[in-house]
């Protein structure tokens, strides 16, 4: 994805966030957030970077630790997501299905640490 298409996607999915982030020109404000997308994906936004987290089928383990809030959850409460971080290279993340609650538990520092694992994405 090119930068402009990521911005277009962000505008489409999260117009309020896009307005804040890209509004009338460059801004020094750093946006950081994980946003559920209606089709089941998650969007991780850090500044002007956007990663799409694609849900995979749930594995059969009894419990998982969420990579964001780092709380151990039952498998009904988490999903495994795949995010492309470079050509043919994926990062797999286990995340709570209740994204807002998860983000609240995690706090900004853990969210930032998660974003640092994902970004920058090397586009082929
Ligand atoms: Zn969590």
Backbone and ligand atoms as CSV (ligand in chain L), in Angstrom:
chain,resi,resn,atom,element,x,y,z
A,1,UNK,N,N,0.834,-1.207,0.000
A,1,UNK,CA,C,0.000,0.000,0.000
A,1,UNK,C,C,0.865,1.253,0.000
A,2,UNK,N,N,0.437,2.207,-0.755
A,2,UNK,CA,C,1.135,3.492,-0.744
A,2,UNK,C,C,0.524,4.384,0.338
A,3,UNK,N,N,1.285,5.397,0.689
A,3,UNK,CA,C,0.843,6.279,1.768
A,3,UNK,C,C,-0.546,6.855,1.517
A,4,UNK,N,N,-0.756,7.292,0.302
A,4,UNK,CA,C,-2.029,7.986,0.091
A,4,UNK,C,C,-3.211,7.047,0.205
A,5,UNK,N,N,-3.002,5.759,-0.182
A,5,UNK,CA,C,-4.126,4.833,-0.076
A,5,UNK,C,C,-4.396,4.482,1.388
A,6,UNK,N,N,-3.331,4.461,2.207
A,6,UNK,CA,C,-3.550,4.227,3.630
A,6,UNK,C,C,-4.360,5.366,4.228
A,7,UNK,N,N,-4.013,6.575,3.810
A,7,UNK,CA,C,-4.772,7.712,4.315
A,7,UNK,C,C,-6.216,7.657,3.852
A,8,UNK,N,N,-6.402,7.238,2.592
A,8,UNK,CA,C,-7.765,7.138,2.084
A,8,UNK,C,C,-8.548,6.102,2.869
A,9,UNK,N,N,-7.883,4.992,3.165
A,9,UNK,CA,C,-8.538,3.939,3.933
A,9,UNK,C,C,-8.893,4.452,5.324
A,10,UNK,N,N,-7.961,5.157,5.930
A,10,UNK,CA,C,-8.210,5.680,7.267
A,10,UNK,C,C,-9.375,6.664,7.237
A,11,UNK,N,N,-9.398,7.494,6.208
A,11,UNK,CA,C,-10.500,8.453,6.083
A,11,UNK,C,C,-11.838,7.740,5.965
A,12,UNK,N,N,-11.806,6.648,5.203
A,12,UNK,CA,C,-13.033,5.903,4.965
A,12,UNK,C,C,-13.501,5.210,6.249
A,13,UNK,N,N,-12.552,4.621,6.956
A,13,UNK,CA,C,-12.923,3.817,8.122
A,13,UNK,C,C,-13.137,4.678,9.358
A,14,UNK,N,N,-12.302,5.659,9.538
A,14,UNK,CA,C,-12.348,6.456,10.764
A,14,UNK,C,C,-12.253,7.930,10.413
A,15,UNK,N,N,-13.339,8.485,9.876
A,15,UNK,CA,C,-13.265,9.876,9.424
A,15,UNK,C,C,-12.842,10.841,10.528
A,16,UNK,N,N,-13.274,10.599,11.754
A,16,UNK,CA,C,-12.903,11.517,12.827
A,16,UNK,C,C,-11.398,11.468,13.087
A,17,UNK,N,N,-10.870,10.236,13.122
A,17,UNK,CA,C,-9.434,10.080,13.341
A,17,UNK,C,C,-8.658,10.708,12.192
A,18,UNK,N,N,-9.115,10.475,10.976
A,18,UNK,CA,C,-8.415,11.004,9.807
A,18,UNK,C,C,-8.421,12.526,9.819
A,19,UNK,N,N,-9.549,13.083,10.228
A,19,UNK,CA,C,-9.639,14.538,10.270
A,19,UNK,C,C,-8.655,15.096,11.296
A,20,UNK,N,N,-8.610,14.433,12.443
A,20,UNK,CA,C,-7.683,14.893,13.477
A,20,UNK,C,C,-6.241,14.749,13.009
A,21,UNK,N,N,-5.988,13.633,12.348
A,21,UNK,CA,C,-4.608,13.317,12.004
A,21,UNK,C,C,-4.108,14.093,10.791
A,22,UNK,N,N,-4.950,14.190,9.774
A,22,UNK,CA,C,-4.474,14.755,8.516
A,22,UNK,C,C,-5.063,16.119,8.228
A,23,UNK,N,N,-6.013,16.521,9.063
A,23,UNK,CA,C,-6.797,17.745,8.924
A,23,UNK,C,C,-6.331,18.751,7.897
A,24,UNK,N,N,-5.653,19.792,8.327
A,24,UNK,CA,C,-5.299,20.892,7.428
A,24,UNK,C,C,-3.817,20.889,7.108
A,25,UNK,N,N,-3.147,19.797,7.320
A,25,UNK,CA,C,-1.729,19.760,6.994
A,25,UNK,C,C,-0.962,19.001,8.051
A,26,UNK,N,N,0.344,19.137,8.014
A,26,UNK,CA,C,1.180,18.381,8.953
A,26,UNK,C,C,0.864,18.723,10.402
A,27,UNK,N,N,0.903,17.723,11.222
A,27,UNK,CA,C,0.648,17.938,12.633
A,27,UNK,C,C,1.692,17.172,13.421
A,28,UNK,N,N,2.043,17.652,14.578
A,28,UNK,CA,C,3.025,16.954,15.397
A,28,UNK,C,C,2.361,15.967,16.351
A,29,UNK,N,N,1.037,16.005,16.362
A,29,UNK,CA,C,0.335,15.134,17.287
A,29,UNK,C,C,0.476,13.678,16.830
A,30,UNK,N,N,0.757,12.802,17.756
A,30,UNK,CA,C,0.889,11.391,17.418
A,30,UNK,C,C,-0.407,10.662,17.750
A,31,UNK,N,N,-0.961,10.056,16.731
A,31,UNK,CA,C,-2.150,9.244,16.936
A,31,UNK,C,C,-1.727,7.807,17.157
A,32,UNK,N,N,-2.293,7.185,18.146
A,32,UNK,CA,C,-1.982,5.795,18.414
A,32,UNK,C,C,-3.273,5.114,18.837
A,33,UNK,N,N,-3.611,4.054,18.159
A,33,UNK,CA,C,-4.841,3.373,18.535
A,33,UNK,C,C,-5.048,2.102,17.745
A,34,UNK,N,N,-5.869,1.237,18.317
A,34,UNK,CA,C,-6.249,-0.013,17.672
A,34,UNK,C,C,-7.759,0.060,17.484
A,35,UNK,N,N,-8.194,-0.081,16.244
A,35,UNK,CA,C,-9.601,0.153,15.940
A,35,UNK,C,C,-10.223,-1.066,15.290
A,36,UNK,N,N,-11.354,-1.549,15.819
A,36,UNK,CA,C,-12.055,-2.638,15.146
A,36,UNK,C,C,-12.666,-2.142,13.836
A,37,UNK,N,N,-12.548,-2.957,12.799
A,37,UNK,CA,C,-13.153,-2.663,11.510
A,37,UNK,C,C,-14.324,-3.634,11.368
A,38,UNK,N,N,-15.434,-3.184,10.795
A,38,UNK,CA,C,-16.641,-4.019,10.777
A,38,UNK,C,C,-16.470,-5.419,10.212
A,39,UNK,N,N,-15.539,-5.656,9.292
A,39,UNK,CA,C,-15.423,-6.997,8.722
A,39,UNK,C,C,-14.600,-7.948,9.582
A,40,UNK,N,N,-14.221,-7.529,10.802
A,40,UNK,CA,C,-13.515,-8.418,11.710
A,40,UNK,C,C,-12.037,-8.117,11.809
A,41,UNK,N,N,-11.527,-7.312,10.887
A,41,UNK,CA,C,-10.130,-6.930,10.991
A,41,UNK,C,C,-9.959,-5.853,12.058
A,42,UNK,N,N,-8.693,-5.632,12.424
A,42,UNK,CA,C,-8.360,-4.515,13.297
A,42,UNK,C,C,-7.411,-3.606,12.536
A,43,UNK,N,N,-7.511,-2.330,12.814
A,43,UNK,CA,C,-6.581,-1.371,12.226
A,43,UNK,C,C,-5.731,-0.791,13.342
A,44,UNK,N,N,-4.411,-0.920,13.197
A,44,UNK,CA,C,-3.480,-0.338,14.151
A,44,UNK,C,C,-2.922,0.935,13.520
A,45,UNK,N,N,-3.127,2.039,14.208
A,45,UNK,CA,C,-2.705,3.333,13.679
A,45,UNK,C,C,-1.662,3.924,14.611
A,46,UNK,N,N,-0.528,4.326,14.055
A,46,UNK,CA,C,0.477,5.063,14.821
A,46,UNK,C,C,0.952,6.197,13.932
A,47,UNK,N,N,0.620,7.419,14.320
A,47,UNK,CA,C,0.947,8.561,13.478
A,47,UNK,C,C,0.296,8.390,12.116
A,48,UNK,N,N,1.095,8.458,11.035
A,48,UNK,CA,C,0.509,8.293,9.703
A,48,UNK,C,C,0.685,6.875,9.182
A,49,UNK,N,N,1.038,5.946,10.083
A,49,UNK,CA,C,1.191,4.552,9.675
A,49,UNK,C,C,-0.066,3.777,10.036
A,50,UNK,N,N,-0.445,2.891,9.137
A,50,UNK,CA,C,-1.639,2.088,9.353
A,50,UNK,C,C,-1.328,0.641,9.004
A,51,UNK,N,N,-1.649,-0.265,9.917
A,51,UNK,CA,C,-1.490,-1.688,9.657
A,51,UNK,C,C,-2.855,-2.349,9.777
A,52,UNK,N,N,-3.117,-3.287,8.879
A,52,UNK,CA,C,-4.351,-4.050,8.962
A,52,UNK,C,C,-4.051,-5.400,9.588
A,53,UNK,N,N,-4.794,-5.736,10.637
A,53,UNK,CA,C,-4.631,-7.015,11.312
A,53,UNK,C,C,-5.775,-7.920,10.891
A,54,UNK,N,N,-5.390,-9.011,10.252
A,54,UNK,CA,C,-6.377,-9.923,9.677
A,54,UNK,C,C,-6.623,-11.083,10.642
A,55,UNK,N,N,-7.884,-11.329,11.020
A,55,UNK,CA,C,-8.148,-12.413,11.965
A,55,UNK,C,C,-7.963,-13.777,11.321
A,56,UNK,N,N,-7.377,-14.702,12.074
A,56,UNK,CA,C,-7.205,-16.077,11.612
A,56,UNK,C,C,-8.153,-16.962,12.401
A,57,UNK,N,N,-8.266,-18.205,11.982
A,57,UNK,CA,C,-9.112,-19.127,12.727
A,57,UNK,C,C,-8.520,-19.382,14.099
A,58,UNK,N,N,-9.399,-19.498,15.041
A,58,UNK,CA,C,-8.924,-19.704,16.412
A,58,UNK,C,C,-8.279,-21.073,16.554
A,59,UNK,N,N,-7.162,-21.088,17.219
A,59,UNK,CA,C,-6.485,-22.352,17.484
A,59,UNK,C,C,-7.158,-23.035,18.667
A,60,UNK,N,N,-6.779,-24.288,18.914
A,60,UNK,CA,C,-7.501,-25.065,19.906
A,60,UNK,C,C,-6.921,-25.057,21.302
A,61,UNK,N,N,-6.028,-24.129,21.573
A,61,UNK,CA,C,-5.451,-24.100,22.908
A,61,UNK,C,C,-6.463,-23.661,23.945
A,62,UNK,N,N,-6.183,-23.979,25.194
A,62,UNK,CA,C,-7.131,-23.672,26.261
A,62,UNK,C,C,-7.125,-22.196,26.617
A,63,UNK,N,N,-5.974,-21.579,26.587
A,63,UNK,CA,C,-5.893,-20.181,26.989
A,63,UNK,C,C,-4.779,-19.488,26.226
A,64,UNK,N,N,-4.918,-18.208,26.107
A,64,UNK,CA,C,-3.927,-17.396,25.409
A,64,UNK,C,C,-3.598,-16.186,26.256
A,65,UNK,N,N,-2.382,-15.724,26.103
A,65,UNK,CA,C,-2.088,-14.427,26.686
A,65,UNK,C,C,-2.186,-13.379,25.584
A,66,UNK,N,N,-2.941,-12.353,25.863
A,66,UNK,CA,C,-3.096,-11.268,24.900
A,66,UNK,C,C,-1.757,-10.536,24.759
A,67,UNK,N,N,-1.358,-10.290,23.506
A,67,UNK,CA,C,-0.089,-9.600,23.263
A,67,UNK,C,C,-0.166,-8.115,23.591
A,68,UNK,N,N,-1.355,-7.604,23.771
A,68,UNK,CA,C,-1.470,-6.177,24.084
A,68,UNK,C,C,-1.650,-5.938,25.584
A,69,UNK,N,N,-2.733,-6.427,26.153
A,69,UNK,CA,C,-2.958,-6.155,27.580
A,69,UNK,C,C,-2.220,-7.154,28.470
A,70,UNK,N,N,-1.703,-8.238,27.868
A,70,UNK,CA,C,-0.904,-9.249,28.555
A,70,UNK,C,C,-1.640,-9.928,29.706
A,71,UNK,N,N,-2.932,-10.069,29.518
A,71,UNK,CA,C,-3.745,-10.828,30.448
A,71,UNK,C,C,-4.060,-12.170,29.783
A,72,UNK,N,N,-4.040,-13.245,30.548
A,72,UNK,CA,C,-4.372,-14.551,30.003
A,72,UNK,C,C,-5.885,-14.683,29.912
A,73,UNK,N,N,-6.352,-15.036,28.709
A,73,UNK,CA,C,-7.777,-15.084,28.433
A,73,UNK,C,C,-8.147,-16.479,27.955
A,74,UNK,N,N,-9.414,-16.807,28.040
A,74,UNK,CA,C,-9.864,-18.051,27.423
A,74,UNK,C,C,-9.941,-17.839,25.917
A,75,UNK,N,N,-10.010,-18.942,25.169
A,75,UNK,CA,C,-9.908,-18.785,23.715
A,75,UNK,C,C,-11.123,-18.110,23.099
A,76,UNK,N,N,-12.223,-18.067,23.824
A,76,UNK,CA,C,-13.380,-17.343,23.299
A,76,UNK,C,C,-13.188,-15.832,23.372
A,77,UNK,N,N,-12.222,-15.421,24.155
A,77,UNK,CA,C,-12.052,-13.987,24.396
A,77,UNK,C,C,-10.906,-13.376,23.598
A,78,UNK,N,N,-10.211,-14.218,22.847
A,78,UNK,CA,C,-9.104,-13.699,22.042
A,78,UNK,C,C,-9.211,-14.206,20.611
A,79,UNK,N,N,-8.498,-13.542,19.733
A,79,UNK,CA,C,-8.363,-13.972,18.366
A,79,UNK,C,C,-6.900,-13.835,17.981
A,80,UNK,N,N,-6.482,-14.639,17.027
A,80,UNK,CA,C,-5.129,-14.497,16.505
A,80,UNK,C,C,-5.225,-13.684,15.215
A,81,UNK,N,N,-4.381,-12.694,15.118
A,81,UNK,CA,C,-4.387,-11.813,13.956
A,81,UNK,C,C,-3.046,-11.897,13.258
A,82,UNK,N,N,-3.112,-11.749,11.947
A,82,UNK,CA,C,-1.912,-11.758,11.133
A,82,UNK,C,C,-1.755,-10.379,10.508
A,83,UNK,N,N,-0.571,-9.833,10.606
A,83,UNK,CA,C,-0.330,-8.530,9.980
A,83,UNK,C,C,0.930,-8.628,9.129
A,84,UNK,N,N,0.820,-8.188,7.887
A,84,UNK,CA,C,1.972,-8.215,6.983
A,84,UNK,C,C,2.905,-7.070,7.311
A,85,UNK,N,N,4.149,-7.400,7.691
A,85,UNK,CA,C,5.100,-6.357,8.074
A,85,UNK,C,C,6.162,-6.147,6.993
A,86,UNK,N,N,6.199,-7.039,6.024
A,86,UNK,CA,C,7.106,-6.898,4.882
A,86,UNK,C,C,6.620,-7.897,3.843
A,87,UNK,N,N,7.243,-7.877,2.673
A,87,UNK,CA,C,6.855,-8.817,1.639
A,87,UNK,C,C,7.009,-10.240,2.173
A,88,UNK,N,N,5.947,-10.994,2.185
A,88,UNK,CA,C,5.927,-12.393,2.637
A,88,UNK,C,C,6.403,-12.575,4.077
A,89,UNK,N,N,6.321,-11.545,4.884
A,89,UNK,CA,C,6.686,-11.719,6.289
A,89,UNK,C,C,5.528,-11.220,7.145
A,90,UNK,N,N,5.105,-12.090,8.031
A,90,UNK,CA,C,3.947,-11.771,8.847
A,90,UNK,C,C,4.287,-11.831,10.321
A,91,UNK,N,N,3.594,-10.988,11.057
A,91,UNK,CA,C,3.676,-11.015,12.505
A,91,UNK,C,C,2.319,-11.530,12.990
A,92,UNK,N,N,2.363,-12.486,13.921
A,92,UNK,CA,C,1.118,-13.031,14.449
A,92,UNK,C,C,0.904,-12.492,15.852
A,93,UNK,N,N,-0.271,-11.969,16.074
A,93,UNK,CA,C,-0.583,-11.343,17.352
A,93,UNK,C,C,-1.852,-11.952,17.929
A,94,UNK,N,N,-1.803,-12.248,19.199
A,94,UNK,CA,C,-2.995,-12.696,19.911
A,94,UNK,C,C,-3.570,-11.492,20.634
A,95,UNK,N,N,-4.826,-11.202,20.337
A,95,UNK,CA,C,-5.433,-9.995,20.907
A,95,UNK,C,C,-6.847,-10.290,21.378
A,96,UNK,N,N,-7.258,-9.622,22.443
A,96,UNK,CA,C,-8.624,-9.743,22.933
A,96,UNK,C,C,-9.611,-9.342,21.838
A,97,UNK,N,N,-10.749,-10.010,21.817
A,97,UNK,CA,C,-11.775,-9.629,20.848
A,97,UNK,C,C,-12.463,-8.335,21.270
A,98,UNK,N,N,-12.465,-8.046,22.554
A,98,UNK,CA,C,-13.030,-6.787,23.025
A,98,UNK,C,C,-11.929,-5.721,23.002
A,99,UNK,N,N,-11.775,-5.119,21.828
A,99,UNK,CA,C,-10.648,-4.206,21.622
A,99,UNK,C,C,-10.649,-2.992,22.549
A,100,UNK,N,N,-11.784,-2.311,22.714
A,100,UNK,CA,C,-11.746,-1.128,23.592
A,100,UNK,C,C,-11.336,-1.474,25.018
A,101,UNK,N,N,-11.880,-2.563,25.568
A,101,UNK,CA,C,-11.542,-2.961,26.937
A,101,UNK,C,C,-10.077,-3.360,27.034
A,102,UNK,N,N,-9.592,-4.057,26.000
A,102,UNK,CA,C,-8.203,-4.500,25.961
A,102,UNK,C,C,-7.262,-3.304,25.968
A,103,UNK,N,N,-7.576,-2.330,25.118
A,103,UNK,CA,C,-6.735,-1.134,25.041
A,103,UNK,C,C,-6.710,-0.376,26.357
A,104,UNK,N,N,-7.859,-0.381,27.024
A,104,UNK,CA,C,-7.944,0.323,28.295
A,104,UNK,C,C,-7.056,-0.369,29.337
A,105,UNK,N,N,-7.134,-1.721,29.357
A,105,UNK,CA,C,-6.281,-2.472,30.279
A,105,UNK,C,C,-4.814,-2.258,29.969
A,106,UNK,N,N,-4.492,-2.239,28.688
A,106,UNK,CA,C,-3.089,-2.188,28.269
A,106,UNK,C,C,-2.456,-0.833,28.564
A,107,UNK,N,N,-3.171,0.225,28.278
A,107,UNK,CA,C,-2.606,1.557,28.452
A,107,UNK,C,C,-1.724,1.953,27.278
A,108,UNK,N,N,-1.344,3.212,27.265
A,108,UNK,CA,C,-0.641,3.781,26.120
A,108,UNK,C,C,0.741,3.162,25.927
A,109,UNK,N,N,1.440,2.829,27.026
A,109,UNK,CA,C,2.812,2.337,26.893
A,109,UNK,C,C,2.842,0.981,26.197
A,110,UNK,N,N,1.922,0.072,26.587
A,110,UNK,CA,C,1.897,-1.247,25.946
A,110,UNK,C,C,1.410,-1.159,24.516
A,111,UNK,N,N,0.473,-0.240,24.278
A,111,UNK,CA,C,0.001,-0.059,22.912
A,111,UNK,C,C,1.137,0.451,22.027
A,112,UNK,N,N,1.906,1.352,22.578
A,112,UNK,CA,C,3.054,1.894,21.852
A,112,UNK,C,C,4.082,0.798,21.579
A,113,UNK,N,N,4.302,-0.075,22.562
A,113,UNK,CA,C,5.251,-1.174,22.395
A,113,UNK,C,C,4.776,-2.138,21.305
A,114,UNK,N,N,3.457,-2.369,21.260
A,114,UNK,CA,C,2.902,-3.232,20.221
A,114,UNK,C,C,3.108,-2.599,18.849
A,115,UNK,N,N,2.844,-1.306,18.767
A,115,UNK,CA,C,3.018,-0.594,17.496
A,115,UNK,C,C,4.473,-0.658,17.042
A,116,UNK,N,N,5.398,-0.624,17.990
A,116,UNK,CA,C,6.816,-0.689,17.645
A,116,UNK,C,C,7.204,-2.052,17.070
A,117,UNK,N,N,6.430,-3.096,17.420
A,117,UNK,CA,C,6.687,-4.422,16.837
A,117,UNK,C,C,6.192,-4.483,15.396
A,118,UNK,N,N,5.169,-3.703,15.096
A,118,UNK,CA,C,4.530,-3.775,13.772
A,118,UNK,C,C,5.175,-2.796,12.789
A,119,UNK,N,N,5.449,-1.592,13.252
A,119,UNK,CA,C,5.947,-0.540,12.359
A,119,UNK,C,C,7.460,-0.408,12.461
A,120,UNK,N,N,8.144,0.080,11.437
A,120,UNK,CA,C,7.569,0.434,10.141
A,120,UNK,C,C,7.331,-0.792,9.265
A,121,UNK,N,N,6.300,-0.752,8.474
A,121,UNK,CA,C,6.005,-1.824,7.535
A,121,UNK,C,C,6.804,-1.584,6.270
A,122,UNK,N,N,7.508,-2.646,5.834
A,122,UNK,CA,C,8.290,-2.538,4.600
A,122,UNK,C,C,7.407,-2.946,3.429
A,123,UNK,N,N,7.068,-1.978,2.633
A,123,UNK,CA,C,6.216,-2.290,1.478
A,123,UNK,C,C,7.067,-2.788,0.326
A,124,UNK,N,N,6.582,-3.835,-0.273
A,124,UNK,CA,C,7.330,-4.432,-1.388
A,124,UNK,C,C,7.286,-3.513,-2.602
L,1,ZN,ZN,ZN,-6.011,-7.839,25.570
